[in-house]
Each structure stands twice: as structure tokens, then as C-alpha cells.
Amino acid sequence: MSQMKTEDELILFEKEIKEFWTKFKSICGSEHINQTLGLRESCKESIKALSEKWSKKLKEGDLMIDKILEYRNEILQQNISIEEKQKDLTEMNSKIKHEEEQKRDFIDRIQELKEELTRKKEIISAKNKATKERLERLSKSKELFEERLGLEIRRIYDEQLQFIFRCIDHKDPDKPYTFTLSINEQGDYEVTSSSPPLDCIAELQLKVRETNNFAAFVANIRKAFTALSYK
């Protein structure tokens, strides 16, 4: 019973729809309906075209964003590389500056050493000149000393002079009394040995350094040897 009632209701609904559609067609007309349908299709195509266009635009925008991000990453990497190179350049400049300072220090030190060497050469040259002059004076005095004081002067090792006195001991005139003389690094007279030993050698040596009277120095040593011979 219920099923038959439902079928009757469906038949009635279809009938009412047909009647509504007949009335609607009679009111609007078929031409207007066709125009509406055509407009709808046109709108659908326009919307589709716009959708495709904007979809394309969106894809292009996405590509552009990706490209911008890629460029930004490249710029970031370039900036990092520039900073690293700048750091390396700064370190290199610092190293070069340090090496230049060391070079200047070396040059200054070399110049100081050259000047010091020149001064030492001048000092040595002056000392050598003074020593040579003293030796020349000694050589000139040699004959005088030999003749008057019974003295023989010999040049021995290390540029030393050996002074040999005779005719001192009245008991043995040929007995030698000797002392050895050199010029030290300071350019002063220095007695390196005497035979027999004399207690006054240091005092006589100091006096000749003060007075530079070499003849008196030799004469005083002879007197000291003579006095010793009587003991």
C-alpha cells in the first residue's frame, strides 16, 4: 500500500515539473533560453580561460620566486666568499706588513753592524799604527841600547820582543838578564816574563804606560837587574 502511494507521488511530481517547464517555456521563450545557455557556456569558457591564464601566471610566479631565491642564495654565497677573501687579504696584508717591519729591522741591524765593524776597524787600524810606531821607535833605540847598556833585542813569537842584558853581574859579565815585552790589545806595554823575576816589574810597567818614556823604562829594569845581582 505504501509502495503504491510513493509511485503515485512520483508520478504527480513529474507531472507538476512538466507543467512548470511548459509554463516557463511559454513565458521566457525558447530563444531566450538558448541565449541563456549560450551565455552560460561563454562564461564557462571565459572562466576556464581565465583559470588557465592565472594558473600559468601562478606557475610563472612560482618560477620567478624560485629564481629569486636561487639568486639570493648565489648572492649569499658570493658574500660569504667575499668575506673569506677579505679575511685572507687582511691576513696577507698583516703578514706582508710584519715581514716589511722585520726587513726594516734587519736592514737597520745590518747597518748598525756595518757601522760597528767600521769603528772596530778604525780602532784596530789606530792600534796597529800606534804599535807599529812603537816598534819602529824600539828598533831605532836598539843600537843605542846595545852600545850603552850592553843590551840585545830579539823579535820572537807572537810579535814579542825579548830584551837581553849582559855586563850586569861583575862576577859573570856574559850572564844574561832578560825580560819579554809585548803590546796588548789596549795598545799598552806589557811585560810577559822576566828572568830572573823582578818584584818591581808591575810598578815599572804602570809607570811606562803613564809616561810613555820607554828609554827610562828599559834603564830602570837594568838598574833593577843590577841591584838584584848584588844580593
C-alpha positions as CSV (number, residue, x, y, z in Angstrom):
1,M,0.0,0.0,0.0
2,S,2.8,2.3,1.0
3,Q,4.7,1.5,-2.2
4,M,1.8,2.4,-4.4
5,K,1.4,5.7,-2.6
6,T,5.1,6.6,-3.3
7,E,4.7,5.7,-7.0
8,D,1.6,7.9,-7.2
9,E,3.5,10.8,-5.6
10,L,6.4,10.4,-8.1
11,I,4.0,10.4,-11.0
12,L,2.4,13.5,-9.6
13,F,5.8,15.3,-9.1
14,E,6.9,14.5,-12.7
15,K,3.6,15.9,-13.9
16,E,4.0,19.1,-11.9
17,I,7.6,19.5,-13.3
18,K,6.4,19.1,-16.9
19,E,3.7,21.6,-16.3
20,F,6.2,24.1,-14.7
21,W,8.6,23.6,-17.6
22,T,5.8,24.1,-20.2
23,K,4.7,27.3,-18.4
24,F,8.3,28.5,-18.1
25,K,9.0,28.0,-21.8
26,S,5.8,29.7,-22.7
27,I,6.8,32.7,-20.6
28,C,10.5,33.0,-21.5
29,G,10.5,31.5,-24.9
30,S,12.9,29.1,-26.4
31,E,15.2,31.8,-27.9
32,H,15.8,33.4,-24.5
33,I,16.6,30.0,-23.0
34,N,19.1,29.3,-25.8
35,Q,20.7,32.8,-25.2
36,T,21.0,32.0,-21.5
37,L,22.5,28.6,-22.2
38,G,24.9,30.2,-24.7
39,L,25.9,32.9,-22.2
40,R,26.5,30.2,-19.6
41,E,28.8,28.3,-21.9
42,S,30.6,31.5,-22.8
43,C,31.0,32.3,-19.1
44,K,32.3,28.8,-18.5
45,E,34.8,29.2,-21.4
46,S,35.9,32.6,-20.1
47,I,36.3,31.3,-16.6
48,K,38.2,28.4,-17.9
49,A,40.5,30.6,-20.0
50,L,41.0,33.0,-17.0
51,S,41.7,30.0,-14.8
52,E,44.3,28.7,-17.3
53,K,45.8,32.2,-17.6
54,W,46.1,32.7,-13.9
55,S,47.3,29.2,-13.4
56,K,50.0,29.9,-15.9
57,K,50.7,33.3,-14.1
58,L,50.9,31.5,-10.8
59,K,53.3,28.9,-12.2
60,E,55.4,31.8,-13.7
61,G,55.3,33.5,-10.3
62,D,56.4,30.3,-8.6
63,L,59.3,30.0,-11.1
64,M,60.2,33.6,-10.5
65,I,60.1,33.2,-6.8
66,D,62.4,30.1,-7.1
67,K,64.7,32.1,-9.4
68,I,64.8,34.9,-6.9
69,L,65.6,32.5,-4.1
70,E,68.3,30.9,-6.2
71,Y,69.8,34.4,-7.0
72,R,69.6,35.3,-3.3
73,N,71.4,32.1,-2.4
74,E,74.0,32.8,-5.0
75,I,74.4,36.3,-3.7
76,L,74.7,35.0,-0.1
77,Q,77.4,32.5,-1.2
78,Q,79.2,35.3,-3.1
79,N,79.0,37.5,0.0
80,I,80.4,34.6,2.1
81,S,83.2,34.1,-0.4
82,I,84.0,37.8,-0.5
83,E,84.1,37.9,3.3
84,E,86.5,34.9,3.3
85,K,88.7,36.5,0.6
86,Q,88.6,39.8,2.5
87,K,89.7,38.0,5.7
88,D,92.5,36.2,3.7
89,L,93.5,39.6,2.2
90,T,93.6,41.2,5.6
91,E,95.8,38.4,7.0
92,M,98.0,38.6,4.0
93,N,98.4,42.4,4.3
94,S,99.2,41.9,8.0
95,K,101.8,39.3,7.2
96,I,103.4,41.5,4.5
97,K,103.4,44.4,6.9
98,H,105.1,42.2,9.5
99,E,107.7,41.0,7.0
100,E,108.4,44.5,5.9
101,E,108.9,45.5,9.5
102,Q,111.2,42.6,10.0
103,K,113.1,43.5,6.8
104,R,113.5,47.1,8.0
105,D,114.8,45.8,11.4
106,F,117.2,43.5,9.6
107,I,118.4,46.4,7.4
108,D,118.8,48.7,10.5
109,R,120.7,45.9,12.3
110,I,123.0,45.3,9.3
111,Q,123.7,49.0,9.1
112,E,124.5,49.0,12.9
113,L,126.8,46.1,12.4
114,K,128.5,47.8,9.5
115,E,129.0,50.9,11.5
116,E,130.3,48.9,14.5
117,L,132.6,47.0,12.2
118,T,133.9,50.2,10.7
119,R,134.5,51.7,14.2
120,K,136.3,48.5,15.2
121,K,138.4,48.6,12.0
122,E,139.3,52.2,12.7
123,I,140.2,51.3,16.3
124,I,142.3,48.3,15.2
125,S,143.9,50.4,12.5
126,A,144.8,53.1,15.0
127,K,146.2,50.5,17.4
128,N,148.2,48.8,14.7
129,K,149.5,52.2,13.7
130,A,150.5,53.0,17.2
131,T,152.1,49.6,17.7
132,K,154.0,49.9,14.5
133,E,155.2,53.4,15.6
134,R,156.3,52.0,18.9
135,L,158.1,49.1,17.3
136,E,159.8,51.5,15.0
137,R,160.9,53.6,18.0
138,L,162.2,50.5,19.7
139,S,164.1,49.4,16.6
140,K,165.7,52.9,16.4
141,S,166.7,52.7,20.0
142,K,168.1,49.2,19.6
143,E,171.7,50.3,18.6
144,L,171.8,52.8,21.4
145,F,170.7,50.3,24.0
146,E,173.1,47.7,22.7
147,E,176.0,50.1,22.8
148,R,175.4,51.9,26.1
149,L,173.6,49.3,28.2
150,G,175.0,46.0,26.8
151,L,171.5,45.1,25.6
152,E,170.5,42.8,22.8
153,I,166.9,42.9,21.4
154,R,165.3,39.9,19.6
155,R,162.0,39.6,17.9
156,I,160.4,36.3,19.0
157,Y,157.0,34.6,18.6
158,D,153.6,36.5,18.7
159,E,155.3,39.8,17.8
160,Q,157.0,39.9,21.2
161,L,160.4,41.5,21.8
162,Q,163.0,39.8,24.1
163,F,165.4,42.2,25.9
164,I,168.7,40.5,26.9
165,F,171.1,42.4,29.2
166,R,174.7,41.5,29.8
167,C,177.6,43.1,31.7
168,I,175.4,43.3,34.8
169,D,176.9,40.7,37.0
170,H,180.5,41.8,37.7
171,K,181.4,38.2,38.5
172,D,180.0,36.9,35.2
173,P,179.6,39.6,32.6
174,D,178.2,37.3,30.0
175,K,175.3,36.1,32.2
176,P,172.1,37.1,30.5
177,Y,169.3,39.0,32.3
178,T,166.1,39.0,30.2
179,F,162.5,40.2,30.0
180,T,159.9,39.8,27.3
181,L,157.7,42.7,26.2
182,S,154.6,42.8,24.0
183,I,151.9,45.3,23.1
184,N,148.4,44.2,24.5
185,E,145.0,44.7,22.9
186,Q,144.7,48.1,24.5
187,G,147.9,49.2,22.9
188,D,149.8,49.3,26.2
189,Y,153.3,47.9,27.0
190,E,153.1,44.6,28.9
191,V,155.9,42.6,30.4
192,T,155.1,38.9,29.9
193,S,158.2,37.4,31.6
194,S,161.5,38.3,33.2
195,S,164.5,36.2,34.2
196,P,165.4,36.4,37.0
197,P,162.0,37.6,38.3
198,L,161.7,41.2,39.4
199,D,159.3,42.3,42.2
200,C,159.1,45.9,40.7
201,I,158.0,44.8,37.2
202,A,154.4,45.7,37.8
203,E,155.3,49.2,39.1
204,L,157.7,49.9,36.2
205,Q,155.1,48.7,33.7
206,L,152.5,51.0,35.1
207,K,154.9,53.9,35.0
208,V,155.8,53.5,31.4
209,R,152.1,53.3,30.5
210,E,151.6,56.7,32.2
211,T,154.7,58.5,30.9
212,N,155.4,56.6,27.6
213,N,159.1,57.1,28.3
214,F,160.4,53.7,27.0
215,A,164.1,54.5,27.4
216,A,163.7,55.3,31.1
217,F,161.7,52.1,31.4
218,V,164.4,49.9,30.0
219,A,167.1,51.8,32.0
220,N,165.1,51.2,35.2
221,I,164.8,47.5,34.5
222,R,168.5,47.3,34.0
223,K,169.0,49.1,37.3
224,A,166.7,46.6,39.0
225,F,168.6,43.6,37.5
226,T,171.9,45.3,38.6
227,A,170.6,45.7,42.2
228,L,169.5,42.1,42.1
229,S,172.9,40.9,41.1
230,Y,174.4,42.2,44.3
231,K,172.1,40.3,46.5
